[in-house]
Amino acid sequence: MAQATRPQSSVSLFATDGKPHPLQDTLMAVTVVLGAIAFVSAMFDSLHLLSSWSGLVGILTGAYGQFISVTTRERFALILGLGASAFGFFLGMAHGGLFGGLLG
């Protein structure tokens, strides 16, 4: 018995429902990249401005991405990016903060 199959046309790499999600995929990629930057730069005391700002923006984009996410794969990657962003943000704040003595 032959099974009918649907053609896979322009399906997103991260969509498990068979539909493209360009906004959610973009937010996911931005959150993961910002999380990686914040995580790595948090290991160096002198890069606290980079880690705190990239962590803060990564947290905000990840939170909005979670709010509008559709699939489990998007949510999984967003949680990883959010965790790395939060880690970098908090260590950046501990090492000097968002402004690092530039104000006041």
C-alpha positions in Angstrom: 0.0 0.0 0.0 1.5 3.3 -1.1 1.9 6.0 1.5 1.2 9.6 0.5 4.1 12.0 1.4 4.1 15.7 1.5 6.9 17.5 -0.3 9.4 19.3 2.0 9.5 22.7 0.5 11.3 25.6 2.2 11.1 24.0 5.7 13.2 25.6 8.4 16.0 23.7 9.9 14.6 24.2 13.4 10.9 23.7 12.7 9.4 20.4 13.7 5.9 21.3 12.5 6.9 21.5 8.9 6.4 25.3 8.6 9.1 28.0 8.3 9.6 30.3 11.3 12.1 32.9 10.2 11.5 35.4 13.1 11.8 32.7 15.7 14.9 31.2 14.1 16.5 34.6 13.9 15.8 35.4 17.5 17.2 31.9 18.5 20.4 32.4 16.5 20.9 36.0 17.9 20.3 34.7 21.5 22.8 31.8 21.1 25.5 34.0 19.6 25.1 36.7 22.2 25.1 34.1 24.9 28.3 32.6 23.6 29.9 36.1 23.5 28.7 36.9 27.0 29.8 33.5 28.3 33.3 33.6 26.9 34.0 37.3 27.6 32.8 36.9 31.2 36.0 34.9 31.9 38.1 38.0 31.5 37.8 40.8 34.1 38.7 43.5 31.6 35.8 42.6 29.2 33.0 43.3 31.7 31.4 45.9 29.4 31.2 43.4 26.5 29.9 40.5 28.7 27.4 42.6 30.6 25.9 44.3 27.5 25.8 41.2 25.3 24.4 39.3 28.2 21.6 41.8 28.8 20.7 42.0 25.1 20.8 38.2 24.9 18.5 37.9 27.9 16.0 40.3 26.3 16.0 38.7 22.9 15.8 35.2 24.4 12.9 36.2 26.6 11.0 37.6 23.6 12.0 34.5 21.6 10.6 32.3 24.3 7.4 34.3 24.3 6.8 33.8 20.6 8.5 30.4 20.1 6.5 27.6 18.4 8.6 24.4 18.5 10.5 22.6 21.1 13.8 22.9 19.2 13.5 26.7 19.3 12.8 26.6 23.0 15.7 24.3 23.7 18.2 26.5 21.9 16.7 29.6 23.5 17.1 28.2 27.0 20.8 27.4 26.3 21.3 30.9 24.9 19.5 32.5 27.8 21.5 30.5 30.4 24.8 31.6 28.8 23.6 35.2 28.5 22.6 35.3 32.1 25.9 33.8 33.2 27.8 36.4 31.2 25.6 39.2 32.4 25.9 38.4 36.0 29.7 37.9 35.9 30.0 41.1 33.9 28.0 43.0 36.5 30.2 41.5 39.2 33.4 42.6 37.4 32.3 46.2 36.8 28.8 46.5 35.5 27.2 48.0 32.4 29.1 51.2 32.5 32.2 50.2 34.4 33.0 53.5 36.1 32.3 55.5 32.9 29.4 57.3 34.7 29.9 58.8 38.1 
